[in-house]
Amino acid sequence: MSEAAHDAHRPPRWYALSVSDLAQAAVFAALIAALGLPGTINIGTTGVPITFQSLGVMLAGAVLGPKKGTVAVGLFMVLAIVGLPILSGGRSGLTALASPTAGYFVGFLPGVLVIGLLTALMMPRYRVIPGIVINLLGGVVVVYAFGVVGLLIRTDVALWAAITSNGTFLIGDFIKAAIAALVAAQVHRAWPGLIAPLRRRTDASAAA
């Protein structure tokens, strides 16, 4: 068998992206940007606002999975960093990185990756309750962890104060996690196959 024929029968690499994949990622990058249009709600003294864009990050991971979801959030972040005012409140990425919210902004990327990976492990059937837990792990625990580090770097607050300052966001973020899981369940029911199950791929590799 020639090398070209062998390549034709080789399964696509895990990092390969089709035109459809890129289109889906671009749509979700636009969705995250659109969720910033309502602006921000400022509570507390740390300067960290409540925004709807973390909902978009949860949706990207829960609907698109680790590969396409990470590309979507990465594209959104790159567009923000190059100067587009697409963050909540009309801010750019450079403004966010120079502010107390820097860690939360950076945390979007590992957050969506965690949500995507754990969701892919749950597939091929999406379940709402585990989906909520996964969204909380990636969209809250991971993002908050980066946010706390950012607060410690950008402000003079103590560690415990930086951690407890997130308490005002918990109820809202739990609601976002539930909404993202409910939406993802409907999407995966209507369009199965959006996320390739990691467990099935692992089993297939072991069998080979």
Buried (B, 14 or more C-beta within 10 A) or exposed (E): EEEEEEEEEEEEEEEEBEEEBBEBBBEBBBBBBEBBEEEBEEEBEBEBBBBBBBBBBBBBBBBBBBBBBBBBBBBBBEBBBEEEEBBBBEBBBEBBBEBBBBBBBBBBBBBBBBBBBBBBBBBEEBBEEBBBBBBBBBBBEBBBBBBBBBBBEBBEBEEEBBBEBBEBBEEBBBEBBBBBBBBBBEBBEEEEEBBBBBEEEEEEEEEE
